[in-house]
Amino acid sequence: MKVVLGVSGSIAAVKAPFIVRRLKEKGFEVKVVLSEKAKRFVTPLSLSIFSGNEILDDDKYFSPDITHELHLQLEQWGDLLVVAPASANFLAKCSVGLADDLLTVLALSWNKRKIFFPAMHSSMWKAYRVRKAVAELREEGVIVCDPKEGALAVGTGVGRMAEPEEIVDTISSICQGRWKGKRVIVTAGATREPIDPVRFITNRSSGKMGLAIAEALALQGAEVLFIHGVGVHSNNLENKIEVATTKEMLSVLLNSIDKFDPSVLFMAAAPVDYAPEYRKEKIKKTQKLLTLELTRNPDIIMEIKSRYPNLKVVGFAAESSDIIENACTKLLEKGIEIIVANDISRKDIGFTTDYNEVTVITEKGNRFFIPKTTKKEVAYKIVNIAFEYFFN
């Protein structure tokens, strides 16, 4: 596998030689494109030594001795374009189509897979223009891996580029396509139980965790069927079905398992456990006290496991106390192979946030703790653990 590594102007460029070395250790061939501003942080010589190739930069690109289009030659040679670090300036240029140096020309003309690893101060990462640029790039199919929370050049916050080992692991997972040939169903988001024509009962699940898992699987070659609640959207998944109620999700799942024949079900959705009796007419505000009688909804995982005992299932346990103990109890009661436990009492992770911290528990008693990081990063780790457990 051949990787073109782009290095833009950020202090995180000092990590570039280590990324190159890790890639080489994994068996990748690497060519490096270095922006002029990146040279202030890392030398072409160090990158050349680690990569074993001549470093390509604006001096090379704009040399009168060059008679061919270097960026087209690079695309023909490489299988994947990785930009690490991707500065705010670089992301902005790519999102609006500016190409004033070799790296941005290459990024805009590259028609194969692209992965960007941003690095910048947290105030810049949170800026509206940067968020808009990232969203637009993702809509175009660029994989933009969120930066980490940690020590920055000045202070701490979200904006720290992932470490070389994580970057190379992400690249390896995507390039290996380890889920290729596997059919997987992923559920995400909350269901809604109608009370009357305008009201419903639901929960706080945003569907972000399930969506991240579905996209991580798709990037690794899986054929994914994404079954989700209302309000969960993805531009990167083709095969998706929106459902409203818990019973509808169960019905769609049962029908899909028969037709789609998945090897694994990731049950990341948060189905509402109880449903009220539906009233056809809108309830008027004529009473100070209104009583709703709730009926227990079917347990989707237990229903599926009773009908498809050999289907591998990864469940999720959103708990507010005794996290691990309650998750282990659910694992045994539902008869599933893996459960992912997370603490919903914390405001910095879980529902509605972009971050999570989980413990993955298997039926054999294995435990894998994933410390707080973005849900996209958590998703990669979960699907990798699942693959190793089910198929290796």
Residue pairs with C-beta under 8 A, 6 or more apart in sequence:
1 27
1 28
1 29
1 79
1 80
1 175
2 28
2 29
2 30
2 31
2 77
2 78
2 79
2 80
3 23
3 28
3 29
3 30
3 31
3 78
3 79
3 80
3 81
3 82
3 171
4 30
4 31
4 32
4 33
4 74
4 75
4 77
4 78
4 80
4 81
4 82
4 106
5 16
5 19
5 20
5 23
5 30
5 31
5 32
5 33
5 51
5 82
5 83
5 84
6 32
6 33
6 35
6 81
6 82
6 83
6 84
6 86
6 103
6 106
6 107
7 13
7 16
7 32
7 33
7 34
7 35
7 38
7 42
7 47
7 83
7 84
7 85
7 103
8 35
8 37
8 38
8 83
8 85
8 86
8 87
8 89
8 90
8 103
9 35
9 36
9 37
9 38
9 40
9 41
9 87
9 89
9 90
10 38
10 41
10 85
10 86
10 87
10 119
10 120
10 161
11 41
11 119
11 153
12 41
12 84
12 85
12 119
12 160
12 161
13 38
13 41
13 42
13 85
14 41
14 42
15 84
15 85
15 161
15 163
15 164
16 32
16 38
16 42
16 47
16 84
16 85
17 42
17 46
17 47
17 49
17 50
18 164
19 84
19 164
19 167
19 168
20 30
20 32
20 47
20 50
20 51
21 50
21 164
22 164
22 165
22 167
22 168
23 30
23 168
23 171
24 30
24 50
24 51
24 52
26 168
26 172
28 171
28 175
30 50
30 51
30 52
30 53
31 51
31 53
31 56
31 74
31 77
31 78
32 47
32 48
32 51
32 53
32 55
32 56
33 55
33 56
33 57
33 74
33 102
33 103
33 106
34 42
34 44
34 47
34 55
34 56
34 57
34 103
35 57
35 58
35 90
35 101
35 102
35 103
36 57
36 58
36 101
37 87
37 89
39 57
44 55
44 57
47 55
48 54
48 55
54 60
56 70
56 74
56 102
57 102
58 101
58 102
60 66
60 70
60 102
61 70
61 71
61 101
61 102
61 105
70 102
71 102
71 105
71 106
71 109
72 109
74 106
75 81
75 106
75 109
75 110
75 111
75 112
78 112
79 112
79 113
79 175
80 112
80 113
80 114
80 115
80 171
80 174
80 175
81 106
81 107
81 110
81 112
81 113
81 114
81 115
82 114
82 115
82 116
82 117
82 167
82 171
83 90
83 103
83 107
83 114
83 115
83 116
83 117
84 116
84 117
84 119
84 161
84 162
84 167
85 117
85 118
85 119
85 161
86 116
86 117
86 118
86 119
86 144
87 118
87 119
87 120
88 118
88 120
88 124
88 125
88 127
88 130
90 103
90 104
90 107
90 116
91 116
91 118
91 130
91 133
91 134
91 137
91 144
92 98
92 129
92 130
92 133
93 99
93 100
93 104
94 104
94 107
94 108
94 116
94 133
94 137
94 142
95 132
95 133
95 134
95 136
95 137
96 133
97 108
98 104
99 105
99 107
99 108
99 109
107 114
113 143
113 174
114 141
114 142
114 143
115 142
115 143
115 144
115 145
115 170
115 171
115 174
116 137
116 142
116 143
116 144
116 145
117 145
117 147
117 161
117 162
117 167
118 125
118 134
118 144
118 145
118 146
118 147
118 159
118 161
119 147
119 159
119 160
119 161
120 130
120 147
120 159
121 152
121 153
121 154
121 155
121 157
121 159
122 152
122 155
122 156
122 157
122 158
122 159
123 157
124 130
124 159
125 147
125 157
125 158
125 159
126 158
134 144
137 144
138 144
138 235
138 236
139 235
141 236
143 174
143 219
145 162
145 167
145 170
145 376
145 377
146 158
146 354
146 374
146 376
146 377
147 158
147 159
147 160
147 161
147 162
148 158
148 160
148 161
148 162
148 373
148 374
148 377
149 156
149 157
149 158
149 160
149 355
149 372
149 373
150 156
150 160
151 160
152 159
152 160
161 167
162 170
162 377
166 377
169 380
170 380
173 219
173 220
173 380
173 384
174 219
174 220
176 220
177 220
177 221
178 220
178 221
178 384
178 387
179 217
179 220
179 221
179 222
179 383
179 387
180 220
180 221
180 222
181 221
182 221
182 222
182 223
182 263
182 264
182 391
183 222
183 223
183 225
183 260
183 261
183 262
183 263
184 217
184 222
184 223
184 224
184 225
184 262
184 263
184 264
184 265
184 266
185 224
185 225
185 227
185 253
185 256
185 257
185 260
185 262
185 264
185 265
185 266
186 210
186 213
186 214
186 217
186 224
186 225
186 226
186 227
186 265
186 266
186 268
187 210
187 227
187 228
187 249
187 253
187 265
187 266
187 267
187 268
187 269
188 207
188 208
188 209
188 210
188 211
188 213
188 214
188 226
188 227
188 228
188 229
188 232
188 268
188 269
189 205
189 206
189 207
189 210
189 211
189 228
189 229
189 230
189 231
189 232
189 269
189 270
190 202
190 203
190 204
190 205
190 207
190 229
190 269
190 270
190 271
190 272
191 202
191 229
191 243
191 244
191 245
191 246
191 248
191 249
191 269
191 270
191 271
191 272
192 200
192 201
192 202
192 229
192 230
192 244
192 245
192 272
193 200
193 201
193 202
193 245
193 246
193 272
193 274
193 275
193 276
193 297
194 200
194 244
194 245
194 276
194 278
195 201
195 276
195 278
195 279
195 283
195 292
196 278
196 279
196 280
196 281
196 282
196 283
197 280
197 281
197 282
198 282
199 283
201 272
201 274
201 275
201 276
202 272
203 270
203 272
204 351
204 352
205 229
205 269
205 270
205 318
205 351
206 231
206 232
206 351
206 352
207 228
207 229
207 231
207 232
207 268
207 269
208 352
208 353
208 354
208 375
209 268
209 316
209 356
209 375
209 378
209 379
210 228
210 232
210 266
210 268
210 269
211 226
211 228
211 232
211 234
212 375
212 376
212 378
212 379
213 266
213 268
213 379
213 382
213 383
214 224
214 226
214 234
214 237
214 266
215 234
215 236
215 237
215 376
215 379
216 376
216 379
216 380
216 382
216 383
217 224
217 266
217 383
218 224
218 236
218 237
220 383
223 239
224 237
224 239
225 239
225 240
225 241
225 256
225 260
225 262
226 234
226 237
226 239
226 240
226 241
227 240
227 241
227 243
227 249
227 252
227 253
227 256
227 269
228 240
228 241
228 242
228 243
228 269
229 242
229 243
229 244
229 249
229 269
229 270
230 242
230 244
232 242
234 240
241 252
241 256
243 249
243 252
245 272
245 275
246 271
246 272
246 273
246 275
246 297
246 298
246 300
247 275
247 297
247 298
249 269
249 271
249 300
250 271
250 298
250 300
250 303
250 304
253 265
253 300
253 304
254 303
254 304
254 307
256 262
257 265
257 304
257 308
257 311
262 311
263 312
263 390
264 311
264 312
264 313
264 314
264 386
264 390
265 304
265 311
265 312
265 313
265 314
266 314
266 383
266 386
267 300
267 301
267 313
267 314
267 315
267 316
268 314
268 316
268 340
269 300
270 316
270 318
271 297
271 300
272 297
273 296
273 297
274 294
274 295
274 296
274 297
275 294
275 295
275 297
276 292
276 293
276 294
276 295
277 292
277 293
277 295
283 290
299 334
301 313
301 315
301 334
301 336
302 333
302 334
302 335
304 311
304 313
305 311
305 313
305 334
305 335
305 336
309 335
312 337
312 390
313 334
313 336
313 337
313 338
314 336
314 337
314 338
314 339
314 340
314 382
314 386
315 330
315 331
315 334
315 336
315 338
315 339
315 340
316 339
316 340
316 341
316 342
317 323
317 326
317 327
317 330
317 331
317 339
317 340
317 341
317 342
318 342
318 344
318 350
318 351
319 326
319 327
319 341
319 342
319 343
319 344
320 343
320 344
320 345
321 345
323 341
323 342
323 343
323 359
324 341
324 359
324 361
324 367
326 341
327 339
327 340
327 341
327 359
327 361
328 339
328 361
330 339
331 338
331 339
331 361
331 363
336 363
337 362
337 363
337 389
337 390
338 360
338 361
338 362
338 363
338 385
338 386
338 389
339 360
339 361
340 358
340 359
340 360
340 361
340 382
341 358
341 359
341 360
341 361
342 349
342 350
342 356
342 357
342 358
342 359
343 349
343 350
343 357
344 350
344 351
346 357
347 353
348 355
348 372
349 355
349 356
349 357
349 372
350 356
353 375
354 374
354 375
355 372
355 373
355 374
355 375
356 370
356 372
356 373
356 374
356 375
356 378
357 370
357 371
357 372
357 373
357 378
358 369
358 370
358 378
358 382
359 367
359 368
359 369
359 370
360 366
360 367
360 368
360 370
360 381
360 382
360 385
361 367
361 368
362 389
366 389
368 381
368 385
370 378
370 381
370 382
